[in-house]
Amino acid sequence: MQVSLSKNILVCSMLKITSGVANANIFYDFEDGLPSDAIFIQELLPTLPDDPNFDYEPIIETLPNGNNVLRLGDKNNTSAENGGAATSSLLNPNISFANVKVSAELNSDGDTNDRFLLLARTNLDTFDTYSFGIDFETDQILLRKIVGGVIDTPLVQESVALDQNTTYFAEFTVIGNELTGSLFDETSTNLLSEISFFDNDLLAPGVTGISTDISDGFLPQGNDINNGTIDNFSAMSVPEPSSIFGILMVGALANKISRRKWSK
């Protein structure tokens, strides 16, 4: 099934997009509130008319343990079919990555059908992006490539037992033409499931982010509420394997030359 994303989009904070920094990193733990260098985007169902009074504001919540998390969802708890959000996203528009590792802690709050999606090589003008995430409605992890805002069949998907009362750690790497999505437990050390795909028609470098969307939001009912919390969002540049090999070879050569000089 192909579905075109709605162009009915509200951006609650917008910054000038600057050229990407190849080796820059991003980390948000939300302990100091909303990150000033991020934008937040919320989308309505394509079937809904434009609403100039649509109200959206991302929320920082403090958990009982004192930790702050970001709630991506509809603050009025309105279902998508009644004008609430179908998709809520956080992105950093200032840094463009080609090869990148994106990660975050994901929490469904115990009652949701939402998808939680990590985004890489996202183009904010064309709606091109790679995404990896978990779907609490179908108990799956999935890799997708979205071109021009058109959501097509996942490149790869795999069933996995998901617990809505459990926090997960998700990691998405895009290196060259290889996409890899990994799901861990909350400790980020125990790998639960992993899927990968090689794309021979690569998307251009782009920005990174994270999104929640209602799993049934692009079907007629749209009766879900977009809701979910995230923590410790991170994006970092990673070298291609050939670059790593080159660095190792240069290091080995330098070491060999040094040893020869010393032996003299």
FIVODREN-452180 format. One record per residue (C-alpha): x, y, z. Coordinates in steps of 0.1 Angstrom, whole numbers, plus 5000, padded with zeros to 4 digits. Layout:
REM FIVODREN-452180
X:Y:Z
...
***
This chain:
REM FIVODREN-452180
5000:5000:5000
5013:5034:4991
5002:5064:5012
5012:5100:5007
5020:5120:5038
4998:5149:5046
5012:5184:5037
4990:5197:5066
5020:5203:5089
5026:5225:5119
5061:5234:5128
5062:5248:5163
5099:5259:5162
5119:5266:5131
5156:5275:5127
5176:5285:5097
5192:5254:5082
5229:5256:5079
5254:5234:5061
5261:5201:5078
5292:5194:5099
5306:5161:5090
5319:5150:5124
5293:5167:5146
5272:5148:5172
5238:5154:5186
5226:5144:5221
5194:5154:5239
5186:5141:5274
5159:5168:5279
5171:5175:5315
5174:5212:5306
5140:5213:5287
5134:5215:5250
5165:5216:5229
5168:5251:5213
5184:5237:5181
5156:5213:5173
5123:5217:5153
5091:5199:5162
5067:5189:5135
5032:5175:5138
5011:5162:5109
4974:5156:5106
4956:5129:5086
4956:5137:5048
4918:5136:5048
4915:5165:5073
4913:5202:5061
4939:5227:5071
4933:5241:5106
4950:5274:5114
4941:5270:5150
4958:5236:5154
4976:5237:5187
5007:5216:5193
5034:5219:5219
5060:5192:5228
5060:5185:5265
5089:5177:5289
5077:5153:5316
5095:5144:5349
5093:5108:5358
5090:5096:5395
5127:5089:5395
5134:5125:5386
5144:5118:5350
5131:5141:5323
5117:5127:5290
5101:5142:5259
5065:5134:5251
5058:5134:5214
5021:5134:5209
4989:5153:5209
4987:5174:5240
4949:5175:5240
4947:5137:5238
4926:5140:5206
4924:5111:5182
4936:5116:5147
4901:5112:5132
4889:5141:5154
4917:5164:5143
4945:5152:5166
4980:5145:5154
4988:5115:5132
5025:5120:5135
5048:5139:5158
5085:5144:5151
5117:5160:5165
5145:5168:5141
5177:5188:5141
5178:5208:5109
5213:5222:5114
5235:5191:5109
5234:5169:5078
5248:5134:5080
5257:5109:5053
5269:5080:5075
5252:5081:5109
5242:5062:5140
5209:5074:5155
5196:5060:5188
5170:5067:5215
5152:5052:5245
5115:5045:5236
5086:5042:5260
5050:5034:5250
5035:5043:5283
5017:5010:5285
4988:5016:5262
4995:5025:5226
4994:5013:5190
5021:5038:5180
5052:5033:5159
5084:5048:5172
5107:5057:5143
5143:5068:5141
5150:5090:5110
5182:5093:5089
5191:5112:5057
5159:5132:5060
5152:5159:5035
5128:5184:5049
5119:5198:5015
5111:5166:4997
5100:5143:5026
5127:5117:5017
5140:5097:5046
5151:5063:5059
5134:5051:5090
5138:5022:5115
5114:5016:5143
5091:4995:5163
5054:4990:5158
5034:4983:5189
5002:4975:5169
5018:4946:5149
5047:4937:5172
5073:4943:5146
5105:4961:5138
5107:4976:5104
5130:4994:5080
5115:5019:5055
5126:5042:5027
5102:5071:5021
5106:5091:4989
5085:5122:4983
5065:5115:5014
5051:5082:4999
5050:5055:5025
5054:5021:5008
5058:4985:5019
5087:4982:5044
5120:4972:5030
5124:4947:5058
5102:4938:5087
5104:4912:5114
5081:4900:5142
5093:4906:5178
5076:4902:5211
5070:4937:5224
5059:4947:5259
5041:4980:5261
5052:4984:5297
5089:4981:5289
5114:5007:5278
5135:4998:5247
5167:5012:5233
5167:5014:5195
5197:5021:5172
5197:5028:5135
5229:5030:5114
5231:5041:5078
5266:5035:5064
5272:5037:5027
5243:5017:5012
5237:4995:5043
5208:5002:5066
5208:4984:5100
5182:4986:5127
5188:4971:5161
5165:4968:5191
5179:4963:5226
5165:4961:5261
5166:4992:5283
5202:4986:5292
5213:4989:5255
5235:4959:5260
5211:4929:5253
5203:4927:5216
5167:4916:5210
5164:4917:5173
5182:4932:5142
5174:4937:5106
5193:4952:5077
5190:4961:5040
5213:4972:5012
5199:5001:4991
5215:5006:4957
5196:5039:4951
5209:5059:4980
5192:5089:4995
5214:5120:4998
5228:5131:5031
5202:5147:5054
5192:5155:5089
5182:5131:5117
5153:5128:5140
5127:5107:5157
5090:5103:5152
5059:5087:5166
5029:5079:5145
4997:5061:5150
4999:5027:5134
4963:5028:5121
4965:5065:5113
4966:5060:5075
4936:5037:5075
4900:5049:5075
4894:5047:5113
4923:5069:5126
4909:5064:5161
4942:5062:5179
4959:5090:5200
4995:5098:5190
5014:5094:5222
5048:5083:5234
5079:5094:5253
5116:5093:5243
5148:5100:5261
5185:5102:5253
5182:5109:5216
5216:5107:5199
5230:5111:5164
5266:5107:5155
5287:5106:5124
5304:5073:5117
5330:5065:5091
5325:5040:5063
5343:5006:5067
5367:5015:5039
5377:5047:5058
5383:5027:5090
5405:5002:5070
5424:5031:5056
5431:5046:5090
5442:5012:5103
5465:5007:5073
5481:5042:5078
5486:5035:5115
5502:5001:5107
5525:5016:5081
5535:5044:5105
5542:5019:5132
5563:4998:5108
5584:5028:5097
5589:5038:5133
5601:5003:5142
5625:5003:5113
5640:5036:5124
5643:5024:5159
5660:4992:5148
5687:5013:5131
***
